[in-house]
Amino acid sequence: MTIDPYAWIEQSLATIHRADWYRAVQALSDRPGATVVLAGREVINFASNDYLGLAGDERLIAAAIAATREFGTGSTGSRLLSGHRQLHRDLEKAIASLKQTEDALVFSSGYLANLGAIAAVVGKRDLIVSDQYNHSSLKNGAILSGATIIEYSHCDVVALKTQLSQQRQNYRRCLILTDSVFSMDGDLCPLPTLLEIAEEFNCMLLVDEAHATGVIGKNGAGCVEHFGCTGKQLIQIGTLSKALGSLGGYVAGSANLIDFLRNRAPTWIYTTGLSPADTAAALAAIQIVQQEPQRGKQLWRNVDYLKNFMQQQLPHLKLLPTQSPIVCFQLPSPGDALRVGKHLKEAGIFAPAIRPPTVPTSRIRISVMATHKTEHIEELVAALKHIGIRFDF
Ligand SMILES: *Cc1c(COP(=O)(O)O)cnc(C)c1O
């Protein structure tokens, strides 16, 4: 009998299908925007992280084309070898200026920024305390670091303090990890309290502003700005690929932190520098965020309109608490979430089902854009009312 060492893959796939956990890609055509073409049909887009509608903006496209013509398509190496351009430094200075930090460092993705920063600042002798709903990149960064990891219940500062008072003295350094906007729920971390706790227990605090940058705070600098914590000692992470409409990630913080990461973050040192096109597009996006605050204001008007309209029209819908453009409602099973997502798509609305293992409970996740029109939001609510008859919401 021959044994196939890969036979388990087919069995695992079958298990994933049976649980309604199976996922597959869907191709969009044309430029991203408030409406997109999905499987040949125009649908209203409530599925993207392009909150300000910049990923299809002419100015970002022009910046990317100009940088490609000037510097080529690839950056050709690590930033420490052949991969560094003045454009990277310009972008890092723009991020530091938006965040009001001493410096910033650009990574090839937000995921890599988290892996690299966490693995660089803590190790085997150290402790990580991490919110249970943190993004995969924070969780895997914690594992990569080799530190001892304790998860605390979502946003539960009492549980966090209890853990620290019992465990902190057994470790050299300690790092608290949190998303600022939780990406699959839309709520915010209690940042001022986390900062107080970090100070009390001599911990570093890393906050991931992926969904907050360009979206939250008066100048779009994120939750740190929103909570009045600008200038505090913190490790701020973010992405260039959500509201900033490009690709890449960053760490913002003190000049010493950034200098240290350039020497010790493996996912920065041993990977190719961000492409000229992505770098230039992100730089153009930051300039737009700073020069056109009306985009952010329109986003929040749309968020408020949707939330109020949903509460009024769909009072039985189980909305998760949110303070961001991410609005989710819960469904009893992954199968129900898939079916509601499918009915929405048939009604011309693109809003995906989010299921385990990404989240503990199944839901539909709606993300609002600055470029949505009132009619787009009204069509979404009308479709939900129609579908809700069958699903009891
Ligand atoms: C999207 C996301 C990331 C990853 O950013 P990429 O640039 O897409 O790799 C990291 N953290 C959080 C909280 C995110 O939502």
The ligand as an SDF file (V2000), in Angstrom:
LIG
                    3D

 15 15  0  0  0  0  0  0  0  0999 V2000
   -5.6440   45.0530    7.4570 C   0  0  0  0  0  0  0  0  0  0  0  0
   -4.9850   45.0120    8.7660 C   0  0  0  0  0  0  0  0  0  0  0  0
   -3.6200   44.7660    8.8740 C   0  0  0  0  0  0  0  0  0  0  0  0
   -2.7750   44.3710    7.6980 C   0  0  0  0  0  0  0  0  0  0  0  0
   -2.5060   45.4300    6.8580 O   0  0  0  0  0  0  0  0  0  0  0  0
   -2.0310   45.1210    5.3630 P   0  0  0  0  0  0  0  0  0  0  0  0
   -1.3630   46.3650    4.9390 O   0  0  0  0  0  0  0  0  0  0  0  0
   -3.2690   44.7930    4.6000 O   0  0  0  0  0  0  0  0  0  0  0  0
   -1.0900   43.9450    5.4440 O   0  0  0  0  0  0  0  0  0  0  0  0
   -3.0410   44.8400   10.1200 C   0  0  0  0  0  0  0  0  0  0  0  0
   -3.7710   45.1220   11.2170 N   0  0  0  0  0  0  0  0  0  0  0  0
   -5.0990   45.3360   11.1600 C   0  0  0  0  0  0  0  0  0  0  0  0
   -5.8510   45.6530   12.4010 C   0  0  0  0  0  0  0  0  0  0  0  0
   -5.7440   45.2830    9.9220 C   0  0  0  0  0  0  0  0  0  0  0  0
   -7.0630   45.4720    9.8690 O   0  0  0  0  0  0  0  0  0  0  0  0
  1  2  1  0
  2  3  1  0
  2 14  2  0
  3  4  1  0
  3 10  2  0
  4  5  1  0
  5  6  1  0
  6  7  2  0
  6  8  1  0
  6  9  1  0
 10 11  1  0
 11 12  2  0
 12 13  1  0
 12 14  1  0
 14 15  1  0
M  END
$$$$
